[in-house]
Amino acid sequence: MLSRIAESLFWIGRYTERADATARILDVHVERTLADPWIDENAVTTSLLAVMGTTVDPSVGRVGRRELLEKLAYDPVSSSSITGALGAARENARRARETVSSDMWESLNTTWNALASGRWRSASPHRFFSWVRERTAVVSGLVDATMSRDDSWQFFVLGRSLERADMTARLVATRAVGGTGTQWPLLLRSCGAYEAFLRAYQGSSTGAAGEQHAAEFLLLDRLFPRSVVNALNVAEGCLVAIDPQQRRVGYAEDARRIIGQARTRLEFQSSEQLLSDLHPQMRGVQEACSAASQAVAERFFPAATAVSWTAGRS
């Protein structure tokens, strides 16, 4: 297939997943600040922006909920924001119009038109985030229901899986932003994982044992689709399907090697080790996803310029 079509599908997968995960992270943050009146909102918001890879102008002074939402929810230009990511997904779908299904295009176009109208700015943040999650779920469902399992679908799922691993790592990293620990049940709910977690462990996610089990579930569980290890496994499978060449030594693609190294670093550590060194571990996952995305671009989109999320990362 044409490299420009493959690139568009790859970034549609990344951008829709980014919008979904950013909505989940912001929903956790807003709920947290509303529930705790003693929280230092400026410190927590600044830390969250740093986790999300967004810089703050020092001249702004104190940064609160309004500035956070402008940067990560409503900004139509930045691909780090929900609105910007969905706009970029729609633009990539327009470029690959001959390949994506009509249902998928109409869903992305309808979503963008609703955002461009500005009516969601007047809604409560929770309602807006819930709507974003519903719309991105519709897009993913239409992709799975209307696309053949050929290279087009593989590139979409590859992009979605890399972004999912990256964003789950960011979500887990928000557990201690601002110096106060977020409760694991809140993180599990933000991933839609709470009920699945309870079925898997038949117990609470509070206390030392509960935190360990929750970390295992979000990072290491091979069956839950939003866990980091599951997402990296799916990404590896997509790369094998796209280019199934076998070599006697090593791997043909740098991306597969990078993803495999990141996955094994997680899988062969105990949950106690992960919890004791959580932030560096999550940063390592984010760096691996960025490096793998760059390697995919160099291998399959040689004429394209990598799309940058923030300076120094793609």
N, C-alpha and C positions, 0 to 999 in steps of 0.2 A: 504494500500500500504506500501511497505518497507520504513522505516524511511530514509534510505540513498537516495532513489529516491526522496522522498518528500523534503529532505534538498537540493539536487541538483537543483530541480526545483525552490525552494524558492530563492536560491542564483543566479540562472540564471536571474530571474526577477529583483533582486536587482542590480546585476552587469550591466545588459544592461541599466537599467534606470539610474544608476550612471554615466555610460559613456555618455549617452545622455545629462543628466543635467549638468555634468561637462563641456562638449563641449559648452553648451549654456552659462554657467557662464563665461568661458574663452573668448568666443566670445564677450560678453558684455565688459569684462575688456580690451581686446585688442583694441576694437573700441573706448572705452573711452580714453585710453592713447594716441591713435593716434589723436583723435579729439582735445585734450587739451594739447598743448605743454608746458603749465606752471604747469602741474600736477607733484607732487612729486612721481615719479614712484616707488622709493624704499619704501616709506611709504605706498602707496596704495597696492603694491605687497605683502609686509609683512602682512598687515592687511587682504588681501584676503586669503593668505595662512593660517592665523590663523582662519578665518571663515571656511575654508575648513578642518580644523583639522590637518594641516601639520606644523611641526616645522621647523625652519630654524637654521642652524648651525651658531652661532654668529661669528665664525672665517671667514665666507664667505665675510663679509662686506656688501656692497650694493647689493641688490637683484633686478634684473630687469626682463624684459620680457623673456629673454632666460632661466634664472634659473626657472622662474615660469612654462614655457612650459615643461622643462625637468622634473619637479616634478609632474605636474598635467596632462600632455598630453602624453609624450613619454616614461616614465619609465615603462619597461616591467615587473618589479617585484612588485611594490607597487599596491595594489588594489585600492588605492585612485586616481590613474591616469587613463586616458582613455584607454591607451594601456593595462595596468595591469588588469583593470576591464574586458575588452573584452576578454583578455586571460583567466581570471578566469571563465568567463561565458562559454567559449568554453570548458575548462577542465571539468566543471560541466556537460555540455551537453554530453561529452564523457563518463562520469561515468553513466549517465542516458540514454545511447544510445538506450536501449530497450524500453524506454518510449517516448522520444521526437520523433517528426516526422522527416523523412529524409530531408524534405525541411528546417526545422528549423536547423538541424545539419549542413547541407551544407552551409546555410547562415552564421552561426557563424564561421564555419571552413574557409570559403572563406574570411571573414572579418579578421580573425586572420592571415591568410597567407599574406594578403595585408599589414597588420601592421608589421609582422615579416620581410618582405622584406626590410623595411626601406625607401621605396620610398616616403612615405608621409612626411618624415622629410624635404625634399627639397621643398615641396609645401608651399604656403602661409598659415598662421594659419586659415584664414577665410575659405579657400577651404577645409582644413583638418576637421575643425569643421562641415562644411556643410555635408561632406561625412560621418562623424560619425553619425550625426543625421539621415541621409538617411538610413544607415545600421541598426541602432537600430530600426528605424521605420519598416524596412523590417522584422526584427526578431519578433517584437511585432505583426505585421500584420499576419505573418505566424502562430504564436501561436494562435491568435484568429480565423484563418481560418482553421487550420488543427488539432486542439486538441479538444477532447470531453470535455464537461463541467463537468468533474468529479473532483476528488480530485487533480489530477495532475495539471489541469488548475487552480484550486483554490489556490494551493500553489504558482504557478508562479505569479498569479495576486496579492496575498497577499504580496509577496516580492516586486513586482513592486510598489504597492501602498504605502507601508511603506517607500521605498526609495524615491518615488515621493514626499510625504509629507515632508520628511527630506530635500530633495534638493531644493524644492520650498522655504522652510523656509530659507535655506542658500542663495538662490538667492536674496530673499527680504532683508536679512541681509547685502548683499553687497551694498545696497543703500547708506550707509554712511561710507564705509570703507575709511580710509585715511583722514576723516574729511570733505570731499566734497560730497554732495548728488548727486547720480546718478538720472537722470531724469526717472520718472515712465514710459514714453513711451518706453524707451530702455528696461526696465525690462519686460514690456508687450510683446514686440516683441521677446525677448529672450525665452519666454514661448510659442510663437506662439499664443498669446492671444490678440493681438492688435485689429484685426478686430472683434473678438467676443466681446471684451470690448466695442468697439464703437457701435456695434449693441445693446448691453445691456443697455448702458447709453446714447446713442445719444449725446455724447459730448466729450470734450477734456479731456486729462489726465494730463493737466498742471494746476497750481494754486492750492489753498488750497482745493477747492471742487474736483478738478480732482485727486489730490493725495489721498483724502479720498476714492473716488470711485475706484481708481486703487487698493488700499489696500484691500478694500472690495472684489474686483473681484478675486485677487490672493490668498486671505486667506479664505474668507467666502462663496464664490459663490458655491452653491450646484449643479450647472449644468455644470460648466466648469471642464474638467477632470484633469487639473493640479492644481486646487486650493487645498489648504491644507485640508479644510473641506471635499471636495469631495473625496480626496484620503483616508482620515481616515474613511469616511463612507464606501467606497469600501472594505477597509481592515477589518472593522467590519463584513461586509456581508460575506466575505470569511471565517472568523472564525466561523460564525454561520453555514455556509454550510458544513464546514469540520467536526464540532462537534456540532450538533444541540441539545444537551442535555439542558433541561430546569430545572432550580432550583427555588424553592420558595423564596430563599434569595440569593442575590449576583450572581456572575458569576463563572462558572467552570474554566475558563481560566484567568490567570492574564493578559495575553495580551489584551483580550477584555476589561477588566476593565481599563487598562492603556490607551488604545486608546480612549475609551469612555470619560474618564476624560479629555484628551487633547482636544478632539473635543468640548466638552461642555464648556471648559474654553474659547475657541475661539468664539463659537457661541453665548454665553451669555454676550459678551462684545461689546460695541459700537466700531465703527471704530475709533472714536476719541481716545478712551482709547488704542487701539492697536497701533496707530501711535505715541502716546505720550510715549509709553514704548516698542518700537518695538524690540530692540535687546534682552532684557530679554524674551519677548514673543517668539521670534523665537528660542532662546536657549532652552526654555521649550519644544517646539515642537520637536527639535532635540533630547533632552534627553528622551522624551516620546517614540519616534520612536526606539531609541537604547534599551530602557528598554523593549519595546514590542517585539523587535526582539530577545532579550535574553530570554524572557518568552516563545516565540514560540519555540525556540531551546530546552529549558528545557522540554516543554510539548510534543513536537512531535519528537525531535531528541535526545533522552536521551543519546545515545551512542556517539554522535558527539561532537566535540570541536567547540565552536563558532568561526566564522571567524572574525578576528579583522580588522577594518579599520585603527584605530589609537590606541595608547595605552589608555586603559580605555574605549574604545567604540567598539561596534560590529555592 
